[in-house]
Amino acid sequence: MVSSNTKNPKRKCPELTYSARPSSNHFSESEVTKKIRSGELKVAIYGLGHVGSPMASAWLRAGAHVIGVDKSPTVSESARKGKSHLPEPGVNEAFASGLATKRFEIYNDLVKASHHSYLKMICVPVLFSDNNSPDFTAVNEVSSAIGKGLKKGDVVALNPSVPPGTTEDLVLPIIEKESGLEVEDNFYMLYNPERIYEGCAIKDIEERYPAIISGAGPKSTEVGRIIYSLIFKKGVLSVSNIRTAETEKLLEGVYRDVNIALANELAKFCEKIGVNFWEARDAANSQPFCHLHKPGVGVGGACIPVYPQFILHSAEQVKGSCDITKLARAVNDAMPAFCVKEAIKLLEPKKDISLDRITVTLLGLAFRGGVSDTRKSPTYQVIKEFQKMQVKEIRVHDPMVKADPTLVQAQNVVLSSTLNGAIKGTDLIMIVADHNEYRTLTPKDIDGVPIYDGRSILDRTIFDHSTYATIGIGSINK
Ligand SMILES: NC(=O)c1ccc[n+]([C@@H]2O[C@H](COP(=O)([O-])OP(=O)(O)OC[C@H]3O[C@@H](n4cnc5c(N)ncnc54)[C@H](O)[C@@H]3O)[C@@H](O)[C@H]2O)c1
Protein backbone atom coordinates (compact mmCIF):
# COMPACT_ATOMS: atom_id res chain seq x y z
CA MET A 1 0.00 0.00 0.00
CA VAL A 2 1.40 3.36 -0.99
CA SER A 3 -0.41 6.52 -0.05
CA SER A 4 0.63 10.01 -0.98
CA ASN A 5 -0.54 13.50 -0.35
CA THR A 6 1.45 14.72 -3.35
CA LYS A 7 -1.45 14.38 -5.75
CA ASN A 8 -3.64 16.82 -3.90
CA PRO A 9 -1.42 19.09 -1.86
CA LYS A 10 -4.36 21.36 -0.99
CA ARG A 11 -6.22 18.56 0.80
CA LYS A 12 -6.91 19.66 4.34
CA CYS A 13 -5.36 17.16 6.70
CA PRO A 14 -7.45 16.21 9.69
CA GLU A 15 -6.32 17.09 13.19
CA LEU A 16 -4.55 14.20 14.85
CA THR A 17 -6.64 12.33 17.35
CA TYR A 18 -4.58 9.69 19.06
CA SER A 19 -6.31 6.96 20.96
CA ALA A 20 -3.55 6.99 23.54
CA ARG A 21 -2.17 10.32 24.76
CA PRO A 22 0.06 9.37 27.65
CA SER A 23 1.69 12.77 27.94
CA SER A 24 1.09 16.37 27.11
CA ASN A 25 3.99 16.16 24.64
CA HIS A 26 1.73 14.50 22.05
CA PHE A 27 0.59 17.41 19.94
CA SER A 28 -2.12 18.05 17.40
CA GLU A 29 -1.13 18.68 13.79
CA SER A 30 -1.53 22.44 14.00
CA GLU A 31 0.37 22.55 17.28
CA VAL A 32 3.29 20.55 15.86
CA THR A 33 3.48 22.74 12.78
CA LYS A 34 3.28 25.95 14.78
CA LYS A 35 5.72 24.87 17.45
CA ILE A 36 8.36 23.66 14.95
CA ARG A 37 8.05 26.82 12.86
CA SER A 38 8.36 29.02 15.95
CA GLY A 39 11.38 27.08 17.20
CA GLU A 40 9.62 25.90 20.36
CA LEU A 41 9.99 22.28 19.26
CA LYS A 42 13.64 21.85 18.26
CA VAL A 43 15.11 19.65 15.56
CA ALA A 44 18.37 17.83 16.31
CA ILE A 45 20.46 16.70 13.34
CA TYR A 46 23.01 14.02 14.17
CA GLY A 47 25.85 14.17 11.59
CA LEU A 48 26.44 17.40 9.67
CA GLY A 49 27.88 15.77 6.54
CA HIS A 50 26.66 15.61 2.96
CA VAL A 51 23.17 14.64 4.09
CA GLY A 52 22.93 16.24 7.54
CA SER A 53 24.11 19.74 6.58
CA PRO A 54 21.54 20.30 3.79
CA MET A 55 18.87 18.72 6.00
CA ALA A 56 19.77 21.11 8.85
CA SER A 57 19.69 23.94 6.29
CA ALA A 58 16.24 23.00 5.04
CA TRP A 59 14.90 23.09 8.61
CA LEU A 60 16.61 26.42 9.30
CA ARG A 61 15.13 27.84 6.09
CA ALA A 62 11.71 26.67 7.27
CA GLY A 63 12.15 28.71 10.46
CA ALA A 64 12.94 25.83 12.80
CA HIS A 65 15.41 25.87 15.70
CA VAL A 66 18.16 23.37 14.84
CA ILE A 67 20.66 21.65 17.10
CA GLY A 68 23.55 20.28 15.07
CA VAL A 69 25.63 17.41 16.45
CA ASP A 70 28.77 16.00 14.89
CA LYS A 71 31.58 14.08 16.50
CA SER A 72 34.18 15.62 14.21
CA PRO A 73 35.66 18.73 15.90
CA THR A 74 36.47 20.21 12.46
CA VAL A 75 32.87 19.88 11.30
CA SER A 76 31.46 21.25 14.57
CA GLU A 77 33.89 24.17 14.68
CA SER A 78 33.06 25.20 11.10
CA ALA A 79 29.34 24.99 11.83
CA ARG A 80 29.79 27.16 14.92
CA LYS A 81 31.31 29.78 12.64
CA GLY A 82 28.34 29.55 10.27
CA LYS A 83 30.15 27.48 7.68
CA SER A 84 30.01 23.99 6.36
CA HIS A 85 33.20 22.06 5.61
CA LEU A 86 31.47 21.02 2.35
CA PRO A 87 30.80 23.14 -0.75
CA GLU A 88 27.06 22.40 -0.80
CA PRO A 89 25.18 25.42 -2.22
CA GLY A 90 23.03 27.27 0.30
CA VAL A 91 24.38 25.57 3.43
CA ASN A 92 26.74 28.35 4.54
CA GLU A 93 23.98 30.93 4.12
CA ALA A 94 21.50 28.85 6.12
CA PHE A 95 24.02 28.17 8.92
CA ALA A 96 25.05 31.84 9.11
CA SER A 97 21.47 33.07 9.16
CA GLY A 98 20.54 30.44 11.77
CA LEU A 99 23.36 31.64 14.02
CA ALA A 100 22.48 35.30 13.50
CA THR A 101 18.87 34.65 14.52
CA LYS A 102 19.93 32.36 17.40
CA ARG A 103 18.12 29.37 15.88
CA PHE A 104 21.20 27.26 15.23
CA GLU A 105 23.28 25.67 17.98
CA ILE A 106 26.03 23.08 17.88
CA TYR A 107 26.19 20.58 20.73
CA ASN A 108 29.03 18.21 21.56
CA ASP A 109 26.82 16.28 23.94
CA LEU A 110 24.70 13.79 21.96
CA VAL A 111 22.41 12.97 24.90
CA LYS A 112 21.74 16.61 25.73
CA ALA A 113 20.86 17.24 22.07
CA SER A 114 18.24 14.51 22.34
CA HIS A 115 16.96 15.87 25.64
CA HIS A 116 16.58 19.39 24.20
CA SER A 117 14.96 18.39 20.91
CA TYR A 118 11.60 17.11 19.72
CA LEU A 119 12.61 15.66 16.35
CA LYS A 120 15.91 13.79 16.14
CA MET A 121 17.24 12.97 12.68
CA ILE A 122 20.00 10.39 12.43
CA CYS A 123 22.16 11.46 9.46
CA VAL A 124 25.36 9.53 10.20
CA PRO A 125 26.46 6.92 7.68
CA VAL A 126 26.19 3.16 7.59
CA LEU A 127 29.36 2.02 5.87
CA PHE A 128 30.25 -1.28 4.27
CA SER A 129 33.35 -2.66 5.92
CA ASP A 130 36.26 -4.49 4.30
CA ASN A 131 35.11 -7.76 5.87
CA ASN A 132 31.97 -7.59 3.73
CA SER A 133 29.42 -6.53 6.27
CA PRO A 134 27.59 -3.30 7.10
CA ASP A 135 29.26 -1.13 9.71
CA PHE A 136 26.64 0.27 12.11
CA THR A 137 29.07 1.84 14.57
CA ALA A 138 27.92 5.45 14.07
CA VAL A 139 24.21 4.61 14.00
CA ASN A 140 24.54 2.49 17.15
CA GLU A 141 26.31 5.26 19.02
CA VAL A 142 23.82 7.93 18.02
CA SER A 143 20.77 5.70 18.68
CA SER A 144 22.02 4.94 22.15
CA ALA A 145 22.54 8.64 22.95
CA ILE A 146 19.13 9.55 21.54
CA GLY A 147 17.53 6.84 23.69
CA LYS A 148 19.21 8.19 26.81
CA GLY A 149 17.82 11.69 26.19
CA LEU A 150 14.42 10.67 24.79
CA LYS A 151 11.20 12.14 26.24
CA LYS A 152 7.58 11.14 25.80
CA GLY A 153 6.13 12.45 22.53
CA ASP A 154 9.51 12.79 20.79
CA VAL A 155 10.10 11.72 17.20
CA VAL A 156 13.16 9.87 15.88
CA ALA A 157 13.96 9.50 12.19
CA LEU A 158 16.66 7.30 10.68
CA ASN A 159 17.92 8.73 7.38
CA PRO A 160 20.96 6.86 6.01
CA SER A 161 20.58 4.09 3.46
CA VAL A 162 20.60 0.83 5.37
CA PRO A 163 20.14 -2.91 4.88
CA PRO A 164 16.42 -3.76 5.18
CA GLY A 165 15.45 -4.43 8.79
CA THR A 166 17.96 -2.01 10.35
CA THR A 167 15.40 0.42 11.81
CA GLU A 168 13.20 -2.18 13.49
CA ASP A 169 15.77 -4.84 14.35
CA LEU A 170 18.66 -2.64 15.42
CA VAL A 171 17.85 1.03 16.01
CA LEU A 172 14.44 0.75 17.63
CA PRO A 173 15.48 -1.85 20.24
CA ILE A 174 18.44 0.33 21.26
CA ILE A 175 16.25 3.42 21.67
CA GLU A 176 13.53 1.53 23.57
CA LYS A 177 16.07 -0.10 25.87
CA GLU A 178 17.96 3.12 26.62
CA SER A 179 14.82 5.22 27.12
CA GLY A 180 12.53 2.69 28.76
CA LEU A 181 9.83 4.07 26.45
CA GLU A 182 7.70 2.20 23.93
CA VAL A 183 7.36 3.22 20.34
CA GLU A 184 3.88 4.31 19.23
CA ASP A 185 2.69 4.57 22.84
CA ASN A 186 5.36 6.96 24.10
CA PHE A 187 7.39 8.15 21.10
CA TYR A 188 7.43 7.92 17.32
CA MET A 189 9.93 6.22 15.01
CA LEU A 190 10.35 6.86 11.31
CA TYR A 191 12.54 5.75 8.49
CA ASN A 192 13.10 8.40 5.82
CA PRO A 193 15.74 7.61 3.19
CA GLU A 194 17.70 10.64 2.06
CA ARG A 195 17.56 11.03 -1.71
CA ILE A 196 19.77 14.05 -2.27
CA TYR A 197 22.17 14.57 -5.16
CA GLU A 198 25.28 16.33 -3.90
CA GLY A 199 25.53 19.82 -5.36
CA CYS A 200 21.79 20.44 -5.31
CA ALA A 201 20.86 18.81 -2.02
CA ILE A 202 18.75 21.62 -0.51
CA LYS A 203 16.79 21.96 -3.73
CA ASP A 204 16.26 18.19 -3.80
CA ILE A 205 14.80 18.25 -0.30
CA GLU A 206 12.71 21.37 -0.69
CA GLU A 207 11.55 21.15 -4.27
CA ARG A 208 12.50 18.14 -6.31
CA TYR A 209 11.37 14.92 -4.62
CA PRO A 210 8.65 13.86 -2.23
CA ALA A 211 9.88 12.53 1.11
CA ILE A 212 9.55 8.76 1.35
CA ILE A 213 8.58 7.82 4.88
CA SER A 214 7.32 4.93 6.91
CA GLY A 215 6.66 4.73 10.61
CA ALA A 216 6.91 1.99 13.21
CA GLY A 217 3.10 2.15 13.32
CA PRO A 218 0.23 4.34 12.08
CA LYS A 219 0.81 7.07 14.65
CA SER A 220 4.49 7.40 13.75
CA THR A 221 3.65 7.50 10.05
CA GLU A 222 1.05 10.20 10.61
CA VAL A 223 3.44 12.30 12.71
CA GLY A 224 6.06 11.85 9.98
CA ARG A 225 3.65 13.02 7.30
CA ILE A 226 2.91 16.19 9.26
CA ILE A 227 6.53 16.97 10.05
CA TYR A 228 8.02 16.25 6.65
CA SER A 229 5.30 18.24 4.87
CA LEU A 230 6.88 21.31 6.48
CA ILE A 231 10.00 21.10 4.32
CA PHE A 232 9.20 18.82 1.35
CA LYS A 233 7.12 20.88 -1.09
CA LYS A 234 6.57 17.80 -3.25
CA GLY A 235 4.83 16.23 -0.29
CA VAL A 236 5.19 12.97 1.54
CA LEU A 237 4.91 9.51 0.09
CA SER A 238 4.31 7.03 2.87
CA VAL A 239 4.87 3.35 2.23
CA SER A 240 3.18 0.63 4.23
CA ASN A 241 6.13 -0.46 6.34
CA ILE A 242 9.65 0.56 7.25
CA ARG A 243 11.30 -2.41 5.53
CA THR A 244 9.77 -1.27 2.22
CA ALA A 245 11.06 2.26 2.71
CA GLU A 246 14.54 0.92 3.51
CA THR A 247 14.48 -1.33 0.46
CA GLU A 248 13.15 1.40 -1.85
CA LYS A 249 16.31 3.46 -1.40
CA LEU A 250 18.57 0.50 -2.14
CA LEU A 251 16.58 -0.27 -5.28
CA GLU A 252 17.22 3.27 -6.54
CA GLY A 253 20.97 2.71 -6.18
CA VAL A 254 21.00 -0.81 -7.61
CA TYR A 255 18.98 0.34 -10.61
CA ARG A 256 21.69 2.90 -11.36
CA ASP A 257 24.56 0.49 -10.77
CA VAL A 258 23.11 -2.26 -12.94
CA ASN A 259 22.25 0.14 -15.75
CA ILE A 260 25.71 1.69 -15.70
CA ALA A 261 27.17 -1.83 -15.86
CA LEU A 262 24.95 -2.58 -18.85
CA ALA A 263 26.14 0.61 -20.56
CA ASN A 264 29.76 -0.34 -19.82
CA GLU A 265 29.28 -3.83 -21.24
CA LEU A 266 27.53 -2.59 -24.39
CA ALA A 267 30.09 0.19 -24.90
CA LYS A 268 32.91 -2.36 -24.80
CA PHE A 269 30.98 -4.61 -27.17
CA CYS A 270 30.46 -1.72 -29.62
CA GLU A 271 34.17 -0.92 -29.52
CA LYS A 272 34.98 -4.51 -30.47
CA ILE A 273 32.66 -4.56 -33.46
CA GLY A 274 33.68 -1.08 -34.64
CA VAL A 275 30.42 0.67 -33.79
CA ASN A 276 30.26 4.08 -32.15
CA PHE A 277 28.34 3.27 -28.95
CA TRP A 278 27.35 6.90 -28.37
CA GLU A 279 25.67 7.24 -31.73
CA ALA A 280 23.89 3.90 -31.27
CA ARG A 281 22.87 4.95 -27.73
CA ASP A 282 21.34 8.23 -28.88
CA ALA A 283 19.35 6.40 -31.52
CA ALA A 284 18.25 3.65 -29.09
CA ASN A 285 17.19 6.16 -26.42
CA SER A 286 14.84 7.85 -28.88
CA GLN A 287 12.55 4.89 -28.17
CA PRO A 288 10.53 5.67 -25.02
CA PHE A 289 11.24 2.37 -23.22
CA CYS A 290 15.00 2.53 -23.65
CA HIS A 291 17.06 4.46 -21.08
CA LEU A 292 20.65 3.42 -21.71
CA HIS A 293 22.92 5.01 -19.12
CA LYS A 294 26.41 6.40 -19.73
CA PRO A 295 29.46 4.14 -19.55
CA GLY A 296 32.58 5.45 -17.84
CA VAL A 297 35.80 4.83 -15.99
CA GLY A 298 34.11 3.75 -12.77
CA VAL A 299 31.30 4.17 -10.27
CA GLY A 300 32.20 5.96 -7.05
CA GLY A 301 30.71 7.83 -4.11
CA ALA A 302 29.28 6.71 -0.81
CA CYS A 303 26.02 5.54 -2.36
CA ILE A 304 25.85 3.66 -5.66
CA PRO A 305 28.75 1.25 -5.09
CA VAL A 306 27.57 0.59 -1.51
CA TYR A 307 23.84 -0.11 -1.83
CA PRO A 308 24.27 -3.22 -3.99
CA GLN A 309 26.50 -4.56 -1.21
CA PHE A 310 23.66 -4.08 1.30
CA ILE A 311 21.31 -5.97 -1.01
CA LEU A 312 23.83 -8.77 -1.55
CA HIS A 313 24.49 -9.00 2.18
CA SER A 314 20.77 -9.21 2.94
CA ALA A 315 20.21 -11.74 0.16
CA GLU A 316 22.92 -13.95 1.60
CA GLN A 317 21.27 -13.89 5.01
CA VAL A 318 18.00 -15.22 3.60
CA LYS A 319 19.87 -17.66 1.35
CA GLY A 320 18.68 -15.79 -1.71
CA SER A 321 20.71 -14.64 -4.66
CA CYS A 322 20.86 -11.41 -6.62
CA ASP A 323 23.08 -12.46 -9.49
CA ILE A 324 22.58 -9.43 -11.72
CA THR A 325 23.32 -7.06 -8.86
CA LYS A 326 26.51 -8.99 -8.10
CA LEU A 327 27.67 -9.14 -11.69
CA ALA A 328 26.98 -5.45 -12.26
CA ARG A 329 29.22 -4.58 -9.31
CA ALA A 330 32.00 -6.71 -10.76
CA VAL A 331 31.59 -5.15 -14.23
CA ASN A 332 31.75 -1.62 -12.81
CA ASP A 333 34.66 -2.43 -10.50
CA ALA A 334 36.64 -3.66 -13.51
CA MET A 335 36.26 -0.39 -15.44
CA PRO A 336 39.26 1.53 -14.04
CA ALA A 337 41.64 -1.28 -15.08
CA PHE A 338 40.00 -1.55 -18.50
CA CYS A 339 40.27 2.19 -19.14
CA VAL A 340 43.90 2.34 -18.01
CA LYS A 341 44.77 -0.41 -20.50
CA GLU A 342 42.97 1.48 -23.25
CA ALA A 343 44.71 4.72 -22.29
CA ILE A 344 48.14 3.10 -22.43
CA LYS A 345 47.42 2.01 -26.01
CA LEU A 346 47.54 5.68 -26.99
CA LEU A 347 51.28 5.56 -26.30
CA GLU A 348 51.88 2.64 -28.67
CA PRO A 349 52.86 4.82 -31.66
CA LYS A 350 55.79 6.07 -29.57
CA LYS A 351 57.71 2.85 -29.95
CA ASP A 352 60.68 3.85 -27.81
CA ILE A 353 58.61 4.90 -24.79
CA SER A 354 59.18 3.07 -21.55
CA LEU A 355 56.45 3.19 -18.88
CA ASP A 356 58.88 3.74 -16.03
CA ARG A 357 59.83 7.04 -17.64
CA ILE A 358 56.37 8.48 -18.27
CA THR A 359 54.26 10.96 -16.35
CA VAL A 360 50.52 10.45 -16.31
CA THR A 361 47.99 13.18 -15.49
CA LEU A 362 44.62 12.24 -14.06
CA LEU A 363 41.91 14.88 -14.28
CA GLY A 364 39.46 14.53 -11.43
CA LEU A 365 39.78 13.07 -7.95
CA ALA A 366 36.16 13.55 -6.87
CA PHE A 367 33.91 10.60 -7.64
CA ARG A 368 32.08 12.73 -10.22
CA GLY A 369 32.08 16.23 -11.66
CA GLY A 370 30.76 19.20 -9.70
CA VAL A 371 31.50 17.76 -6.24
CA SER A 372 34.48 17.58 -3.91
CA ASP A 373 33.49 14.19 -2.47
CA THR A 374 36.28 11.66 -3.07
CA ARG A 375 34.71 8.70 -1.27
CA LYS A 376 35.23 5.51 -3.29
CA SER A 377 36.36 7.58 -6.25
CA PRO A 378 37.49 5.47 -9.24
CA THR A 379 40.56 7.72 -9.44
CA TYR A 380 42.11 5.77 -6.54
CA GLN A 381 41.76 2.53 -8.51
CA VAL A 382 43.15 4.21 -11.65
CA ILE A 383 46.16 5.33 -9.60
CA LYS A 384 46.73 1.75 -8.40
CA GLU A 385 46.60 0.45 -11.97
CA PHE A 386 49.19 2.96 -13.15
CA GLN A 387 51.32 2.18 -10.10
CA LYS A 388 51.22 -1.52 -11.03
CA MET A 389 52.62 -0.47 -14.41
CA GLN A 390 55.37 1.36 -12.54
CA VAL A 391 54.95 4.68 -14.31
CA LYS A 392 57.37 7.34 -13.13
CA GLU A 393 54.93 9.94 -11.88
CA ILE A 394 51.17 10.33 -11.47
CA ARG A 395 49.78 13.83 -11.24
CA VAL A 396 46.21 14.30 -10.07
CA HIS A 397 44.24 17.49 -10.56
CA ASP A 398 40.80 18.38 -9.28
CA PRO A 399 39.30 21.88 -9.29
CA MET A 400 37.33 21.10 -6.13
CA VAL A 401 39.80 19.00 -4.13
CA LYS A 402 42.80 20.84 -2.78
CA ALA A 403 44.12 18.29 -0.30
CA ASP A 404 43.91 14.54 0.14
CA PRO A 405 45.63 12.81 3.06
CA THR A 406 45.59 9.41 1.33
CA LEU A 407 47.51 10.76 -1.68
CA VAL A 408 50.22 12.27 0.49
CA GLN A 409 51.31 8.75 1.41
CA ALA A 410 50.93 7.31 -2.08
CA GLN A 411 54.09 6.53 -3.96
CA ASN A 412 54.88 8.78 -6.98
CA VAL A 413 51.57 10.62 -6.73
CA VAL A 414 51.18 14.38 -6.48
CA LEU A 415 48.03 16.47 -6.23
CA SER A 416 48.53 19.40 -8.58
CA SER A 417 47.02 22.70 -7.57
CA THR A 418 46.65 24.00 -11.13
CA LEU A 419 45.44 22.42 -14.33
CA ASN A 420 48.34 23.90 -16.29
CA GLY A 421 50.82 22.54 -13.79
CA ALA A 422 49.24 19.09 -14.03
CA ILE A 423 49.34 19.05 -17.84
CA LYS A 424 52.69 20.68 -18.56
CA GLY A 425 55.27 18.17 -19.74
CA THR A 426 53.07 15.14 -19.12
CA ASP A 427 53.00 12.13 -21.44
CA LEU A 428 49.43 10.93 -21.06
CA ILE A 429 46.20 12.48 -19.76
CA MET A 430 43.13 10.68 -18.53
CA ILE A 431 39.82 12.33 -17.64
CA VAL A 432 38.35 10.51 -14.65
CA ALA A 433 35.72 12.96 -13.31
CA ASP A 434 33.42 14.99 -15.53
CA HIS A 435 34.08 18.41 -14.01
CA ASN A 436 32.87 21.28 -16.21
CA GLU A 437 36.40 22.72 -16.20
CA TYR A 438 37.56 19.81 -18.39
CA ARG A 439 34.76 19.80 -20.95
CA THR A 440 36.20 22.54 -23.13
CA LEU A 441 39.77 21.27 -23.31
CA THR A 442 41.22 21.40 -26.82
CA PRO A 443 44.28 19.70 -28.36
CA LYS A 444 46.04 23.09 -28.07
CA ASP A 445 45.29 23.35 -24.33
CA ILE A 446 47.01 20.02 -23.76
CA ASP A 447 49.91 20.51 -26.17
CA GLY A 448 48.80 17.58 -28.31
CA VAL A 449 49.41 15.11 -25.46
CA PRO A 450 47.43 11.84 -25.89
CA ILE A 451 44.23 11.92 -23.85
CA TYR A 452 41.88 9.14 -22.75
CA ASP A 453 38.45 10.61 -22.11
CA GLY A 454 37.10 8.34 -19.38
CA ARG A 455 33.80 10.24 -19.26
CA SER A 456 33.35 11.02 -22.97
CA ILE A 457 32.93 14.72 -22.30
CA LEU A 458 35.28 16.29 -24.84
CA ASP A 459 34.38 17.43 -28.35
CA ARG A 460 36.04 14.50 -30.10
CA THR A 461 35.66 16.07 -33.55
CA ILE A 462 38.53 18.45 -32.78
CA PHE A 463 40.96 15.72 -31.71
CA ASP A 464 43.23 13.63 -33.88
CA HIS A 465 42.45 9.91 -33.85
CA SER A 466 45.96 8.98 -32.79
CA THR A 467 45.88 11.12 -29.63
CA TYR A 468 42.30 10.72 -28.39
CA ALA A 469 40.30 7.71 -27.23
CA THR A 470 37.16 7.26 -25.23
CA ILE A 471 34.99 4.45 -23.99
CA GLY A 472 32.55 3.07 -26.56
CA ILE A 473 34.56 4.25 -29.53
CA GLY A 474 38.17 3.46 -28.75
CA SER A 475 40.50 5.58 -30.76
CA ILE A 476 38.37 7.70 -33.11
CA ASN A 477 38.41 6.72 -36.78
CA LYS A 478 39.52 3.23 -35.69
N1 LIG B 1 26.15 11.73 0.21
C1 LIG B 1 25.05 11.55 -0.44
O1 LIG B 1 24.85 12.12 -1.52
C2 LIG B 1 23.96 10.66 0.11
C3 LIG B 1 22.75 10.64 -0.56
C4 LIG B 1 21.72 9.89 -0.05
C5 LIG B 1 21.92 9.13 1.08
N2 LIG B 1 23.13 9.13 1.71
C6 LIG B 1 23.27 8.30 2.90
O2 LIG B 1 23.36 9.13 4.03
C7 LIG B 1 24.29 8.62 4.97
C8 LIG B 1 25.18 9.73 5.45
O3 LIG B 1 26.02 10.05 4.40
P1 LIG B 1 26.83 11.38 4.28
O4 LIG B 1 27.23 11.44 2.85
O5 LIG B 1 26.12 12.54 4.87
O6 LIG B 1 28.09 11.05 5.21
P2 LIG B 1 29.23 12.08 5.65
O7 LIG B 1 30.42 11.26 5.96
O8 LIG B 1 29.34 13.19 4.67
O9 LIG B 1 28.66 12.72 6.99
C9 LIG B 1 28.46 12.02 8.15
C10 LIG B 1 28.78 12.95 9.33
O10 LIG B 1 28.46 12.24 10.52
C11 LIG B 1 29.47 12.50 11.48
N3 LIG B 1 29.49 11.36 12.41
C12 LIG B 1 29.96 10.10 12.18
N4 LIG B 1 29.77 9.34 13.28
C13 LIG B 1 29.17 10.13 14.20
C14 LIG B 1 28.73 9.90 15.52
N5 LIG B 1 28.87 8.71 16.10
N6 LIG B 1 28.16 10.93 16.18
C15 LIG B 1 28.01 12.14 15.59
N7 LIG B 1 28.42 12.41 14.34
C16 LIG B 1 28.99 11.42 13.66
C17 LIG B 1 30.75 12.62 10.68
O11 LIG B 1 31.73 13.34 11.37
C18 LIG B 1 30.24 13.33 9.41
O12 LIG B 1 30.38 14.73 9.50
C19 LIG B 1 25.03 7.49 4.27
O13 LIG B 1 24.74 6.29 4.92
C20 LIG B 1 24.51 7.46 2.85
O14 LIG B 1 24.17 6.17 2.47
C21 LIG B 1 24.16 9.89 1.25
PDBQT file of the ligand as one rigid body, heavy atoms in Angstrom, charges set to zero:
ROOT
HETATM    1  N1  LIG A 501      26.153  11.734   0.208  1.00  0.00    +0.000 N 
HETATM    2  C1  LIG A 501      25.047  11.554  -0.445  1.00  0.00    +0.000 C 
HETATM    3  O1  LIG A 501      24.847  12.119  -1.519  1.00  0.00    +0.000 OA
HETATM    4  C2  LIG A 501      23.963  10.663   0.106  1.00  0.00    +0.000 A 
HETATM    5  C3  LIG A 501      22.751  10.645  -0.557  1.00  0.00    +0.000 A 
HETATM    6  C4  LIG A 501      21.716   9.888  -0.051  1.00  0.00    +0.000 A 
HETATM    7  C5  LIG A 501      21.924   9.127   1.085  1.00  0.00    +0.000 A 
HETATM    8  N2  LIG A 501      23.129   9.125   1.710  1.00  0.00    +0.000 N 
HETATM    9  C6  LIG A 501      23.268   8.300   2.904  1.00  0.00    +0.000 C 
HETATM   10  O2  LIG A 501      23.360   9.131   4.026  1.00  0.00    +0.000 OA
HETATM   11  C7  LIG A 501      24.292   8.617   4.968  1.00  0.00    +0.000 C 
HETATM   12  C8  LIG A 501      25.178   9.729   5.445  1.00  0.00    +0.000 C 
HETATM   13  O3  LIG A 501      26.020  10.052   4.395  1.00  0.00    +0.000 OA
HETATM   14  P1  LIG A 501      26.833  11.381   4.281  1.00  0.00    +0.000 P 
HETATM   15  O4  LIG A 501      27.233  11.444   2.854  1.00  0.00    +0.000 OA
HETATM   16  O5  LIG A 501      26.119  12.536   4.869  1.00  0.00    +0.000 OA
HETATM   17  O6  LIG A 501      28.093  11.049   5.213  1.00  0.00    +0.000 OA
HETATM   18  P2  LIG A 501      29.227  12.081   5.646  1.00  0.00    +0.000 P 
HETATM   19  O7  LIG A 501      30.418  11.263   5.958  1.00  0.00    +0.000 OA
HETATM   20  O8  LIG A 501      29.337  13.189   4.666  1.00  0.00    +0.000 OA
HETATM   21  O9  LIG A 501      28.660  12.723   6.987  1.00  0.00    +0.000 OA
HETATM   22  C9  LIG A 501      28.465  12.019   8.154  1.00  0.00    +0.000 C 
HETATM   23  C10 LIG A 501      28.783  12.951   9.326  1.00  0.00    +0.000 C 
HETATM   24  O10 LIG A 501      28.458  12.242  10.515  1.00  0.00    +0.000 OA
HETATM   25  C11 LIG A 501      29.467  12.495  11.475  1.00  0.00    +0.000 C 
HETATM   26  N3  LIG A 501      29.487  11.360  12.408  1.00  0.00    +0.000 N 
HETATM   27  C12 LIG A 501      29.956  10.103  12.183  1.00  0.00    +0.000 A 
HETATM   28  N4  LIG A 501      29.774   9.344  13.276  1.00  0.00    +0.000 NA
HETATM   29  C13 LIG A 501      29.170  10.131  14.202  1.00  0.00    +0.000 A 
HETATM   30  C14 LIG A 501      28.731   9.904  15.521  1.00  0.00    +0.000 A 
HETATM   31  N5  LIG A 501      28.866   8.715  16.097  1.00  0.00    +0.000 N 
HETATM   32  N6  LIG A 501      28.157  10.931  16.185  1.00  0.00    +0.000 NA
HETATM   33  C15 LIG A 501      28.007  12.142  15.591  1.00  0.00    +0.000 A 
HETATM   34  N7  LIG A 501      28.421  12.410  14.339  1.00  0.00    +0.000 NA
HETATM   35  C16 LIG A 501      28.991  11.419  13.662  1.00  0.00    +0.000 A 
HETATM   36  C17 LIG A 501      30.746  12.620  10.681  1.00  0.00    +0.000 C 
HETATM   37  O11 LIG A 501      31.729  13.345  11.375  1.00  0.00    +0.000 OA
HETATM   38  C18 LIG A 501      30.243  13.325   9.411  1.00  0.00    +0.000 C 
HETATM   39  O12 LIG A 501      30.382  14.727   9.498  1.00  0.00    +0.000 OA
HETATM   40  C19 LIG A 501      25.031   7.492   4.265  1.00  0.00    +0.000 C 
HETATM   41  O13 LIG A 501      24.737   6.292   4.918  1.00  0.00    +0.000 OA
HETATM   42  C20 LIG A 501      24.514   7.461   2.854  1.00  0.00    +0.000 C 
HETATM   43  O14 LIG A 501      24.172   6.172   2.466  1.00  0.00    +0.000 OA
HETATM   44  C21 LIG A 501      24.159   9.892   1.247  1.00  0.00    +0.000 A 
ENDROOT
TORSDOF 0
